[in-house]
Amino acid sequence: MAPSKTHFSRILWIHLELHITLTRRGHLGDEIYRQLRAQIVDGRLPAATRLPSSRELADRLEVSRNIVIAAFDRLIAEGFATGRVGAGTYVAEVASGLARRAPPGHELAPRAIWRAHIVTEQPRTDVTYDLRIGAPDPRLFPWDTWRGLVANQLRGRRRRFHADPAGAPVLRSAIARHVGASRSVVAGAEDLVVTSGAQQALDLVARVLVEPGATVAIEEPGYAEARTIFQLAGARVVPVPVDREGIEVSRIPSEARLVYVTPSHQFPLGVVMSLQRRLALLAWAAQHRAAIVEDDYDSEFRFSGRPLEPLQSLDRAGRVLYIGTFSKVLLPTLRLGFVVAPASVIPALKAAKRLTDSYGPPELQHALAEMIDDGTFARHLRKLIRIYRERRDVLVAAVEAQLGDRIEVWPAQAGLHVAGHLRDRRSDVRAIQRRALAAGVAIHTLAPYYLRRARPGLAFGYGMLEARQVGEAIRRLAAVL
């Protein structure tokens, strides 16, 4: 059956399913040439294949024959086709299949250190009950408000062709005021660099402070992505155990030049570092002339108790870099975070930011600054705290009631997840995870967060699960266990 013809499109199927589409939006001869060349290069038109005659092709495409002849002449001139007098035009032997993959063992290969960290991303597929951690509920994001703020920036009279690598000054000032009031961080706009999320903040810190071969101490269990970033910077990463007061400072190796911690809501166990441990860690860093990276990734969601002073505000020796993000309060896809650093480090962080991606999107940064300054951000945060507190309380009660004899839950006063270790240390958490998914429940294990041998455990996220769904989710998980 002949293909349909319209004013805007011409489609041709002939020998070996040759397919050419013309849209009448450019030079038709160039378009015929490009499409034939592409099919020759990727092997869809094998060597020695006879192309349709210029008259036949022109007739079927409803174009001038001279246009087709020009396209054929160009293919012949560039070696993709050959013309045989009285016999037609053929695909050249040398040209066909140029785009085929290189034979095994001949491909370009990344450095070994990168190959060791390549992970095949699994899509976050929809499941009935999502207990995975690391994601807030996108249904709670104030879409209409944000759309209006960004639209106002796009309609602004001043066009921004360049921006400060450290971030828009108005946003840096707004963030400094926000973290000063809500988290007791001591900082001004000049002490802060806006980043594309906490991930980039960690990457910039690693670039600026970590020498190849240097020792970096991290929590065990701890944030796997941070561990990977420091390893890719060439560091020797040493895990340090965490107990119910936080990282065990006495077990940090003396040669460590940087210590990465999550003191406000330890990731993934959820404990809060005690004041005694905080002071001990600061004293250790001053004594050993080491840096401390304080990752405060989700402490906005504090449901009980008063937060302790951050390491950054207790620091008197200029050893602490404080990292924060808006991914949990707003949306991870906005990619907005920041790092507060000592004055001696700020110029290097700005230079690293400029070389990495120059600067972030000014319109989004100005929109966020306005959201913070007009009180919209604070109101949104209060709403989220109320909703997530309810989800946390319902989940903890359900886990203790239905799984308490099998799981020891770590106390958590903040954040979007709680963690628990299985009382039976022989438990196969991978098998539990697979069976739970088959029952419609997606959940993370604690295994990826250990560098050494992991104690079997699960992490229960409630960012994506409504309170009314919690009971059934835990009931299904209990059946699996």
C-alpha positions as CSV (number, residue, x, y, z in Angstrom):
1,M,0.0,0.0,0.0
2,A,1.4,3.3,-1.0
3,P,2.2,5.8,1.8
4,S,-0.1,8.8,2.3
5,K,1.1,12.1,0.9
6,T,0.6,15.5,2.5
7,H,1.8,19.0,1.8
8,F,4.2,18.8,4.7
9,S,5.6,15.3,4.6
10,R,6.7,12.8,1.9
11,I,7.6,9.3,3.0
12,L,9.2,6.7,0.7
13,W,9.6,3.0,1.3
14,I,11.6,1.1,-1.4
15,H,14.5,-1.3,-1.6
16,L,15.5,-2.6,1.9
17,E,12.9,-0.4,3.5
18,L,14.6,2.8,2.4
19,H,12.9,5.6,4.3
20,I,13.1,9.3,3.4
21,T,11.0,12.0,5.0
22,L,10.9,15.6,3.6
23,T,9.3,18.4,5.7
24,R,9.7,21.2,3.1
25,R,11.4,23.3,5.8
26,G,14.9,23.4,4.4
27,H,16.9,22.6,1.3
28,L,15.4,19.4,-0.1
29,G,18.6,18.2,-1.7
30,D,20.5,18.6,1.6
31,E,17.8,16.6,3.4
32,I,17.9,13.8,0.8
33,Y,21.7,13.6,1.0
34,R,21.7,13.6,4.9
35,Q,19.2,10.8,5.2
36,L,20.8,8.6,2.5
37,R,24.3,9.2,4.1
38,A,23.0,8.3,7.5
39,Q,21.6,5.0,6.3
40,I,24.8,4.2,4.5
41,V,27.0,5.0,7.5
42,D,25.0,3.0,10.1
43,G,24.7,0.0,7.8
44,R,21.0,0.1,6.9
45,L,22.1,0.3,3.3
46,P,24.8,-2.3,2.8
47,A,27.7,-2.1,0.4
48,A,26.9,-2.6,-3.3
49,T,23.2,-1.8,-2.7
50,R,21.7,-0.1,-5.8
51,L,20.0,3.1,-5.0
52,P,16.8,4.0,-6.9
53,S,17.3,6.0,-10.1
54,S,17.2,9.8,-9.8
55,R,14.0,9.9,-11.9
56,E,12.2,7.2,-9.8
57,L,13.2,8.9,-6.5
58,A,12.3,12.4,-7.7
59,D,8.9,11.1,-8.9
60,R,8.1,9.4,-5.6
61,L,9.2,12.3,-3.5
62,E,7.5,14.8,-5.8
63,V,10.6,17.0,-6.2
64,S,12.7,18.1,-9.1
65,R,15.0,15.5,-10.6
66,N,17.9,17.9,-10.5
67,I,17.5,18.0,-6.6
68,V,18.0,14.3,-6.4
69,I,20.9,14.3,-8.9
70,A,22.6,17.0,-6.8
71,A,22.2,14.8,-3.7
72,F,23.6,11.7,-5.6
73,D,26.5,13.7,-6.9
74,R,27.4,14.8,-3.4
75,L,27.3,11.2,-2.1
76,I,29.6,10.1,-5.0
77,A,32.0,13.1,-4.5
78,E,32.4,12.2,-0.8
79,G,33.0,8.5,-1.4
80,F,29.7,7.2,0.0
81,A,28.4,6.0,-3.4
82,T,29.7,5.1,-6.8
83,G,28.1,5.8,-10.2
84,R,28.2,3.3,-13.0
85,V,27.4,4.5,-16.4
86,G,24.2,2.9,-17.6
87,A,23.9,0.8,-14.5
88,G,22.9,3.3,-11.7
89,T,24.2,4.5,-8.3
90,Y,25.5,2.0,-5.7
91,V,26.6,2.2,-2.1
92,A,30.4,2.3,-1.9
93,E,32.2,-0.7,-0.4
94,V,34.3,1.5,1.9
95,A,31.5,3.6,3.3
96,S,28.9,1.1,4.6
97,G,28.7,0.4,8.3
98,L,31.1,3.1,9.4
99,A,29.0,3.6,12.6
100,R,29.2,0.0,13.7
101,R,30.5,-0.7,17.2
102,A,34.2,-1.3,17.7
103,P,35.1,-4.9,18.2
104,P,35.3,-6.1,21.8
105,G,38.5,-5.0,23.5
106,H,39.0,-2.0,21.2
107,E,36.5,0.5,22.7
108,L,37.6,3.6,24.6
109,A,37.8,2.7,28.3
110,P,37.4,5.0,31.3
111,R,40.1,5.0,34.0
112,A,40.0,2.0,36.3
113,I,38.9,4.1,39.3
114,W,35.8,5.2,37.4
115,R,35.0,1.7,36.2
116,A,34.9,0.5,39.8
117,H,32.2,3.1,40.6
118,I,30.0,2.8,37.5
119,V,26.5,1.9,38.6
120,T,23.6,1.0,36.3
121,E,20.8,3.2,37.5
122,Q,17.6,1.5,38.2
123,P,14.6,3.6,37.3
124,R,12.4,4.6,40.3
125,T,9.4,2.6,39.1
126,D,6.0,3.2,40.5
127,V,5.0,0.8,43.2
128,T,2.0,0.6,45.4
129,Y,3.9,1.3,48.7
130,D,7.1,3.3,48.3
131,L,9.3,3.1,51.5
132,R,12.5,4.0,49.7
133,I,14.5,6.9,51.2
134,G,16.0,10.0,49.8
135,A,12.9,11.6,48.1
136,P,10.3,14.1,49.3
137,D,6.7,14.0,48.2
138,P,6.5,16.0,44.9
139,R,2.7,16.3,45.4
140,L,3.4,18.7,48.4
141,F,5.5,21.1,46.3
142,P,3.8,24.5,45.8
143,W,3.8,24.3,42.0
144,D,1.6,27.4,41.4
145,T,3.6,29.6,43.7
146,W,6.9,28.5,42.2
147,R,5.6,28.9,38.7
148,G,4.6,32.5,39.4
149,L,7.9,33.3,41.0
150,V,9.9,32.0,38.1
151,A,7.6,33.6,35.6
152,N,8.2,37.0,37.3
153,Q,11.9,36.5,36.9
154,L,11.6,35.5,33.2
155,R,9.5,38.6,32.6
156,G,12.0,40.9,34.3
157,R,13.4,43.8,32.4
158,R,17.0,43.1,33.2
159,R,18.5,40.3,31.2
160,R,21.3,38.3,32.9
161,F,23.9,37.1,30.5
162,H,26.5,36.3,33.1
163,A,26.3,35.4,36.8
164,D,28.5,35.1,39.9
165,P,30.0,31.6,40.2
166,A,29.2,31.8,43.9
167,G,25.5,32.3,43.2
168,A,23.2,35.3,43.0
169,P,24.0,37.7,45.9
170,V,20.3,38.0,46.8
171,L,20.1,34.2,47.2
172,R,23.3,34.0,49.2
173,S,22.0,36.7,51.6
174,A,18.6,35.0,51.9
175,I,20.2,31.6,52.6
176,A,22.6,33.1,55.2
177,R,19.6,34.7,57.0
178,H,17.6,31.5,56.8
179,V,20.2,29.1,58.1
180,G,21.2,31.6,60.7
181,A,17.7,31.8,62.1
182,S,16.7,28.2,61.7
183,R,20.0,26.3,62.3
184,S,22.2,28.8,64.1
185,V,24.8,28.8,61.3
186,V,27.1,31.8,61.6
187,A,27.5,33.1,58.1
188,G,27.1,36.1,55.7
189,A,26.6,36.1,52.0
190,E,30.3,36.3,51.5
191,D,30.8,33.0,53.3
192,L,28.6,31.0,51.0
193,V,28.7,29.3,47.6
194,V,25.5,28.2,45.9
195,T,25.8,24.8,44.3
196,S,23.8,22.4,42.1
197,G,22.6,20.4,45.1
198,A,24.6,18.9,47.9
199,Q,26.3,16.5,45.5
200,Q,28.1,19.3,43.7
201,A,29.0,20.9,47.1
202,L,30.7,17.7,48.1
203,D,32.5,17.4,44.7
204,L,33.8,21.0,45.0
205,V,35.0,20.4,48.5
206,A,36.8,17.2,47.4
207,R,38.4,19.1,44.5
208,V,39.6,21.9,46.7
209,L,40.7,20.1,49.9
210,V,41.5,16.4,49.1
211,E,45.0,15.6,47.8
212,P,45.4,12.3,45.9
213,G,46.4,9.7,48.5
214,A,45.1,11.7,51.5
215,T,43.1,9.9,54.1
216,V,39.4,10.8,54.5
217,A,37.4,9.5,57.4
218,I,33.7,8.8,56.9
219,E,30.9,7.4,59.1
220,E,30.2,3.7,59.1
221,P,27.5,3.2,57.9
222,G,27.4,6.4,56.0
223,Y,26.4,8.2,52.8
224,A,27.7,6.1,49.9
225,E,27.7,8.9,47.4
226,A,30.0,11.0,49.6
227,R,32.3,8.0,50.0
228,T,32.5,7.6,46.2
229,I,33.2,11.3,45.6
230,F,36.2,11.2,47.9
231,Q,37.4,8.0,46.4
232,L,37.2,9.4,42.9
233,A,39.2,12.4,44.1
234,G,42.0,10.0,44.9
235,A,41.5,9.7,48.7
236,R,42.0,6.7,50.9
237,V,38.6,6.4,52.6
238,V,38.5,5.0,56.1
239,P,35.2,4.1,57.7
240,V,34.7,5.0,61.4
241,P,32.0,3.3,63.5
242,V,28.9,5.2,64.6
243,D,27.1,4.5,67.9
244,R,24.1,6.2,69.5
245,E,26.1,9.4,70.1
246,G,27.5,9.7,66.6
247,I,30.9,9.1,65.1
248,E,33.4,7.5,67.5
249,V,36.0,10.3,67.5
250,S,38.6,8.2,69.3
251,R,38.7,5.8,66.3
252,I,39.4,8.4,63.7
253,P,42.9,7.7,62.2
254,S,45.4,10.4,63.1
255,E,46.5,10.8,59.5
256,A,43.0,11.8,58.3
257,R,43.0,15.2,56.6
258,L,39.2,15.4,56.3
259,V,36.3,14.0,58.3
260,Y,32.8,13.7,56.7
261,V,29.9,13.6,59.2
262,T,26.1,14.1,59.3
263,P,25.7,15.1,63.0
264,S,22.1,16.5,63.0
265,H,20.5,13.3,61.6
266,Q,23.1,10.7,60.9
267,F,22.7,9.1,57.6
268,P,21.3,6.4,57.5
269,L,20.9,5.5,61.2
270,G,19.3,8.8,62.2
271,V,21.1,9.4,65.5
272,V,22.0,12.9,66.7
273,M,25.7,13.6,67.5
274,S,25.9,14.5,71.2
275,L,27.4,17.8,72.3
276,Q,30.3,16.0,73.9
277,R,31.1,14.2,70.7
278,R,30.8,17.5,68.7
279,L,33.3,19.2,71.0
280,A,35.6,16.2,70.9
281,L,35.5,16.2,67.0
282,L,36.3,19.9,66.8
283,A,39.2,19.5,69.2
284,W,40.5,16.6,67.2
285,A,40.3,18.5,64.0
286,A,42.1,21.5,65.5
287,Q,44.8,19.3,66.9
288,H,45.4,17.4,63.7
289,R,44.8,20.4,61.3
290,A,42.1,18.5,59.5
291,A,38.9,19.7,57.9
292,I,35.4,18.7,58.9
293,V,32.6,18.5,56.3
294,E,29.2,18.8,58.1
295,D,26.4,17.6,55.8
296,D,23.1,18.9,57.2
297,Y,20.9,17.3,54.5
298,D,17.4,17.3,56.1
299,S,17.5,18.7,59.6
300,E,14.7,21.2,58.6
301,F,12.3,18.3,59.5
302,R,12.8,18.2,63.3
303,F,9.9,16.6,65.1
304,S,11.0,16.5,68.7
305,G,13.6,18.0,71.0
306,R,15.8,21.1,70.3
307,P,18.5,20.8,67.7
308,L,22.0,21.0,69.0
309,E,24.4,23.8,67.8
310,P,25.9,22.8,64.5
311,L,29.6,22.1,64.3
312,Q,29.9,25.2,62.2
313,S,28.7,27.6,64.9
314,L,30.8,25.8,67.6
315,D,34.0,25.9,65.5
316,R,36.6,28.4,66.6
317,A,39.5,27.2,64.5
318,G,38.0,27.6,61.0
319,R,38.0,23.8,60.3
320,V,34.3,23.3,59.4
321,L,32.6,23.4,56.0
322,Y,28.8,23.3,56.3
323,I,26.7,21.8,53.4
324,G,23.0,22.2,53.0
325,T,20.4,21.5,50.3
326,F,16.9,22.5,49.3
327,S,16.2,19.1,47.7
328,K,14.2,17.7,50.6
329,V,12.2,20.8,51.3
330,L,11.5,21.7,47.6
331,L,12.3,19.3,44.8
332,P,15.5,17.3,44.1
333,T,15.2,18.2,40.4
334,L,15.7,21.9,41.2
335,R,19.3,21.2,42.1
336,L,19.9,23.9,44.6
337,G,22.3,23.6,47.5
338,F,25.0,25.5,49.2
339,V,28.3,25.3,51.1
340,V,29.3,27.6,54.0
341,A,33.1,27.6,54.3
342,P,35.9,29.5,56.1
343,A,37.1,32.6,54.3
344,S,40.4,30.9,53.4
345,V,38.6,28.3,51.3
346,I,35.9,30.4,49.6
347,P,38.1,31.7,46.7
348,A,39.1,28.2,45.7
349,L,35.5,26.9,45.9
350,K,34.4,29.8,43.7
351,A,37.1,28.9,41.2
352,A,36.2,25.2,41.2
353,K,32.5,26.1,40.7
354,R,33.3,28.4,37.8
355,L,35.4,25.7,36.1
356,T,32.8,23.0,36.8
357,D,29.7,24.7,35.4
358,S,30.3,28.5,35.5
359,Y,27.1,29.3,37.5
360,G,23.7,28.1,38.2
361,P,20.4,29.3,36.6
362,P,20.0,33.0,37.8
363,E,16.2,33.0,37.4
364,L,15.7,30.0,39.7
365,Q,18.1,31.5,42.2
366,H,16.3,34.8,42.3
367,A,13.0,33.0,42.5
368,L,14.2,31.0,45.5
369,A,15.5,34.2,47.2
370,E,12.1,35.8,46.8
371,M,10.4,32.7,48.2
372,I,12.6,32.8,51.3
373,D,12.4,36.6,51.8
374,D,8.6,36.9,51.5
375,G,7.9,34.1,54.0
376,T,6.5,31.6,51.5
377,F,9.4,29.2,52.2
378,A,8.9,29.3,56.0
379,R,5.1,28.7,55.6
380,H,5.7,25.8,53.2
381,L,8.3,24.3,55.6
382,R,5.8,24.4,58.5
383,K,3.2,22.6,56.4
384,L,5.7,19.9,55.5
385,I,6.8,19.4,59.1
386,R,3.2,18.8,60.2
387,I,2.6,16.3,57.4
388,Y,5.9,14.4,57.7
389,R,5.6,14.3,61.5
390,E,2.3,12.5,61.2
391,R,3.8,10.0,58.7
392,R,6.8,9.4,60.9
393,D,4.7,8.8,64.0
394,V,2.4,6.4,62.2
395,L,5.2,4.5,60.6
396,V,7.3,4.1,63.8
397,A,4.2,2.9,65.7
398,A,3.4,0.3,62.9
399,V,7.0,-1.0,62.7
400,E,7.1,-1.4,66.5
401,A,3.7,-3.1,66.6
402,Q,4.2,-5.5,63.7
403,L,8.0,-5.9,63.4
404,G,9.3,-5.0,66.9
405,D,10.3,-8.6,67.6
406,R,12.3,-8.8,64.4
407,I,13.7,-5.3,63.9
408,E,15.5,-3.0,66.3
409,V,14.5,0.6,65.3
410,W,17.0,3.4,65.8
411,P,15.5,6.6,67.3
412,A,15.1,9.4,64.9
413,Q,14.0,12.9,65.8
414,A,14.3,14.4,62.3
415,G,14.4,13.7,58.6
416,L,12.4,11.6,56.2
417,H,13.3,8.1,57.2
418,V,14.0,5.8,60.1
419,A,16.4,2.8,60.1
420,G,16.4,-0.5,61.9
421,H,18.7,-3.5,62.2
422,L,17.3,-7.0,62.0
423,R,17.7,-8.9,65.3
424,D,18.6,-12.1,63.4
425,R,22.1,-11.2,62.0
426,R,21.8,-14.1,59.5
427,S,18.9,-12.4,57.7
428,D,19.3,-12.1,53.9
429,V,18.1,-8.5,53.3
430,R,18.5,-8.8,49.6
431,A,16.0,-11.6,49.5
432,I,13.7,-9.7,51.8
433,Q,14.0,-6.7,49.5
434,R,13.1,-8.8,46.4
435,R,10.2,-10.5,48.1
436,A,8.9,-7.2,49.4
437,L,9.0,-5.7,45.9
438,A,7.0,-8.7,44.6
439,A,4.4,-7.8,47.3
440,G,4.2,-4.2,46.1
441,V,6.5,-2.7,48.7
442,A,9.8,-0.9,47.7
443,I,12.3,-0.5,50.5
444,H,16.0,0.1,50.8
445,T,18.5,-2.1,52.8
446,L,21.3,-0.6,54.8
447,A,23.9,-2.7,53.0
448,P,25.1,-0.1,50.5
449,Y,26.0,2.3,53.3
450,Y,28.6,0.1,54.8
451,L,32.1,0.0,53.5
452,R,33.0,-3.1,55.5
453,R,30.8,-6.0,56.5
454,A,27.2,-4.8,57.0
455,R,24.9,-5.7,59.8
456,P,21.5,-6.6,58.1
457,G,19.0,-3.8,58.3
458,L,16.3,-1.8,56.5
459,A,15.6,1.9,56.0
460,F,12.0,3.0,56.1
461,G,11.3,6.2,54.1
462,Y,8.0,8.0,54.5
463,G,8.6,10.9,52.1
464,M,6.6,9.2,49.3
465,L,4.1,7.3,51.5
466,E,0.9,8.9,52.8
467,A,-0.1,8.2,56.4
468,R,-3.1,6.2,55.4
469,Q,-0.9,3.8,53.4
470,V,1.6,3.1,56.1
471,G,-0.4,0.3,57.9
472,E,-0.9,-1.9,54.9
473,A,2.7,-1.3,53.7
474,I,4.1,-2.6,57.0
475,R,1.6,-5.4,57.2
476,R,2.9,-6.7,53.8
477,L,6.5,-6.3,54.9
478,A,5.7,-8.2,58.1
479,A,4.3,-11.1,56.0
480,V,7.5,-11.1,53.9
481,L,9.7,-11.2,57.0
